[in-house]
Amino acid sequence: MTVHSSNRTGKLLFALLSRLHLYIGLFVGPFILIAALSGIAYLLSPPLEEWLYHDTLYGVTQGEPHSLAEQITTAQQYLGEPTLPSAVRPAPALGDTTRLMFSEPGLGPSEHRALFVDPITLKVTGDTTVYGTSGILPLRTAIDHFHRQLLMGEMGRLYSELAASWLWLAALGGITLWIRQRRTLKALSGAHTTRQRHATLGVVLSFGLLFFSATGLTWSQWAGSNIAELRHAWGWGTPSASTALIDTDSQVADEHAEHHGHMAMVATSITLEDFDRALSAARKAGLSAARIQLTPPSSSQEAWRVAEIDRQWPTQVDQVALHPQSMAVTDQTDFTTFPLAAKLTRWGIDLHMGVLFGIANQIVLALIAAGLVTLMVWGYVMAWRRLRTASGQRFPTVTEPWLMLPLTTQLGVLFVAITLGVALPVLGVSLACFIVIDALRWSIKKHYTARSLDAHQ
């Protein structure tokens, strides 16, 4: 009896998982499909951006570069006012332009107005808006916003969080179904080969799909907040050089002073020459990356922040905080000393963005995303065939096998669902909506079945 009961429970759980996998594909599939297609566009956009903004990003290769002070003076003459940049990215190599970033009213979060200056000719080669820590230009910014939020702002982020929240469940469910049915799948032929191909490709892509889901969730609004709190509680946060200067009277520093708004103005005591002094001090402190960003203090109680921003392998993201008068190092972070979780987060994000390993990274991720698109197409082909079948229940409910499970198993499934819903709120809300609709479908089906039986008696 125990073996029979165990087999029956296993079959019911398999039916539950199989039906849930079907409905994830049907209802969350369109969001996953949009995320995959827009992700491919983002991954393939860097070469297009290089071509489109070539004259902005590159200058002459012959001659002696001028100081940062002279380049900032050129930008001020272009602007017609003595405004200091809120951040500077010196030309990483001969032939590249220096990026001078200004905070202006009307720009969105993480946006700056960037002037590109040729360090040799002192010519302004470009004037445009850049976005995020990576400083992407307008073309890729538009693709990025569509990929993350469908150009709908914070509300639109729910779409990408919904896709990321369910993708890992779809992938793990598909692997489980493949393991359970692999012998049956090998025997399929004819129209059923689509199912075989769908299952096989899903298993091949499973690691990549799990990676997309995990890294996507770290950026999400609700699940991402939970992940950040968990990392902070476990001491896995990403270290950052504190720019807060300790007050000699109170000996208290505001460790988060550098985060007080995106539009902080540069301290009035900063001079043009200080940018060159800060760059020189950072180099002496060990920051050796070609790509570097200098951020001047916004008040007398803050230090300079100079950060490496080269996220290609090997990652160079060290930081130093420099005293605004003496340029002495007041704080410093070294990526080699980061907690493993912080390193994995950094590498995961950069890998997801196609930055860590350059063009090879972008090609591999684009192929995985293209495979995901293929999976979705095959899934909808199978759903269409199911819809056209003349007999049987085309789209069975999930409620039915769940109600047939033993009470202890029901409670276990319910516990897992509630835990996942709390950890991943968008998944939890969407799952609750699905359960209500599915239960109503089951109730209506049961009602009409009972009426049909009564009519035949």
ABEGO torsion letter per residue (X at the ends): XAAAAAAAAAAAAAAAAAAAAAAAAAAAAAAAAAAAAAAAAAAAAAAAAAAAAAAAABBBABEBBBBAAAAAAAAAAAAGBBBBBABBBBBABBGBBBBBBBBBBGBBBGBBBBBBBBAAAGBBABBBBBBEAAGBBAAAAAAAAAAAAGGAEAAAAAAAAAAAAAAAAAAAAAAAAAAAAAAAAAABBEAAAAAAAAAAAAAAAAAAAAAAAAAAAAABAAAAAAAAAAAAAAGABBBBBBABBBBAAAGBBBAAAAABEAABBBBAABBAAAAAAAAAAAAAAGBABABBBBBBBABAABBBBBBBABABOBBBABBBBBBAAAGBBABBBBAAABBAAAAAAAAAAAAAAGAAAEAAAAAAAAAAAAAAAAAAAAAAAAAAAAAABABEBABBBAAAAAAABBAAAAAAAAAAAAAAAAABAAAAAAAAAAAAAAAAAAAAAAAAAAAAAAAAX
